[in-house]
Amino acid sequence: MKSPLSFFVALALGAVSLSGTVYAAAGDEKAVEADLKALLADDLTYVHSLGKLENKAECIAAIVKTPPHFAVQNTPVVKIHGTTAIYHARVTNNPGTPGAIPLDMMMVWVKMGKDWKLTSRHTARIPPAQ
């Protein structure tokens, strides 16, 4: 069995890259929606770097329509506090493109029954020269 730290790194990276992976399989929107519904908490708070706030339904609709593409820039840090896990990493949205955006990402996962659910996610743009 994986350690809790490796589990959360894999889970968090999967959440970040899930949409990019699924996007390649065009026409599989229902499978994507089902996976996201299972992974995201019903009361999800999903905040984008420009302050746009989405709930679970809005988040799923946006990811199915236009999946984001992130690349993790550092070793993610995962801290587990009982049934809550905090994930933090520096990422780049749209890496390798002129529109690449460096971001600071934090996600909060809560164990609900046997499953870990993403309850909150927030990104902030990293100013140049940092």
Legacy VTK file of the C-alpha trace (Angstrom):
# vtk DataFile Version 3.0
C-alpha trace
ASCII
DATASET POLYDATA
POINTS 130 float
0.000 0.000 0.000
1.232 3.489 -0.832
2.122 5.912 1.924
-0.432 8.698 2.495
2.029 11.237 1.060
2.551 9.378 -2.208
-1.183 8.724 -2.430
-1.994 12.428 -2.186
0.706 13.444 -4.623
-0.694 10.949 -7.128
-4.274 11.974 -6.396
-3.558 15.690 -6.601
-1.543 15.342 -9.784
-4.311 13.215 -11.197
-6.802 15.963 -10.455
-4.576 18.512 -12.119
-3.900 16.419 -15.189
-7.148 14.451 -15.408
-8.744 16.900 -17.789
-5.741 16.945 -20.110
-5.685 13.164 -20.245
-9.393 12.897 -20.855
-9.387 15.722 -23.398
-7.353 13.537 -25.745
-10.219 11.047 -25.777
-12.733 13.205 -27.641
-16.365 12.180 -27.258
-15.887 10.767 -23.771
-17.503 13.688 -21.947
-19.877 11.496 -19.914
-16.949 9.467 -18.542
-15.129 12.676 -17.641
-18.215 14.029 -15.889
-18.644 10.790 -13.923
-14.987 10.773 -12.839
-15.140 14.409 -11.772
-18.427 13.926 -9.902
-16.779 11.149 -7.888
-13.599 13.157 -7.233
-15.132 16.532 -6.313
-17.066 17.307 -3.131
-20.660 18.441 -3.566
-19.861 21.766 -1.865
-16.679 22.390 -3.896
-15.154 25.875 -3.906
-12.988 26.210 -7.042
-11.253 29.577 -7.441
-9.287 30.570 -10.531
-6.245 32.869 -10.524
-8.325 35.821 -11.740
-10.844 35.325 -8.931
-13.546 33.463 -10.840
-15.431 31.217 -8.406
-17.057 27.970 -9.510
-19.161 25.382 -7.711
-19.026 21.671 -8.536
-21.430 21.795 -11.497
-19.752 24.882 -12.998
-16.290 23.381 -12.538
-17.254 20.110 -14.239
-18.928 21.940 -17.129
-15.865 24.146 -17.652
-13.394 21.238 -17.576
-15.475 19.163 -19.989
-15.794 22.145 -22.360
-12.183 23.404 -22.243
-9.803 21.263 -20.218
-6.923 23.127 -18.583
-3.340 21.980 -19.019
-0.950 22.289 -16.068
2.667 21.315 -15.538
3.934 20.992 -11.971
7.112 23.058 -11.485
8.295 21.794 -8.092
7.856 18.861 -5.773
4.326 19.157 -4.420
3.951 19.412 -0.656
1.180 17.400 0.946
0.336 17.787 4.627
-2.211 15.490 6.206
-4.144 16.591 9.288
-6.479 13.770 10.304
-9.116 13.548 7.585
-7.909 16.692 5.796
-5.007 16.977 3.385
-3.502 20.191 2.029
-1.733 20.023 -1.347
0.515 22.871 -2.528
2.616 23.251 -5.677
3.852 25.788 -8.174
2.384 25.008 -11.592
2.296 26.495 -15.065
-0.956 26.750 -16.971
-0.525 26.209 -20.717
3.215 25.451 -20.434
5.362 25.957 -23.506
3.003 28.498 -25.054
3.231 32.299 -25.279
0.251 32.416 -22.906
1.892 30.285 -20.188
0.915 31.456 -16.713
2.943 30.601 -13.585
0.617 29.836 -10.685
0.662 28.939 -7.021
-1.912 26.164 -6.454
-3.425 24.938 -3.220
-6.005 22.171 -2.899
-7.846 20.912 0.167
-8.886 17.247 0.217
-11.187 15.777 2.877
-11.752 12.092 3.560
-15.477 11.425 3.268
-16.255 7.841 4.139
-13.679 5.759 2.267
-13.030 8.387 -0.425
-10.919 11.539 -0.589
-12.780 14.464 -2.169
-11.482 17.786 -3.407
-13.340 20.425 -1.368
-11.369 23.556 -2.262
-8.904 24.630 -4.904
-7.344 28.057 -5.371
-4.678 29.381 -7.696
-2.877 32.695 -7.640
-0.728 34.179 -10.370
2.946 34.414 -9.503
4.309 37.895 -10.279
7.341 38.068 -12.602
10.832 37.790 -11.030
9.838 35.414 -8.232
LINES 1 131
130 0 1 2 3 4 5 6 7 8 9 10 11 12 13 14 15 16 17 18 19 20 21 22 23 24 25 26 27 28 29 30 31 32 33 34 35 36 37 38 39 40 41 42 43 44 45 46 47 48 49 50 51 52 53 54 55 56 57 58 59 60 61 62 63 64 65 66 67 68 69 70 71 72 73 74 75 76 77 78 79 80 81 82 83 84 85 86 87 88 89 90 91 92 93 94 95 96 97 98 99 100 101 102 103 104 105 106 107 108 109 110 111 112 113 114 115 116 117 118 119 120 121 122 123 124 125 126 127 128 129
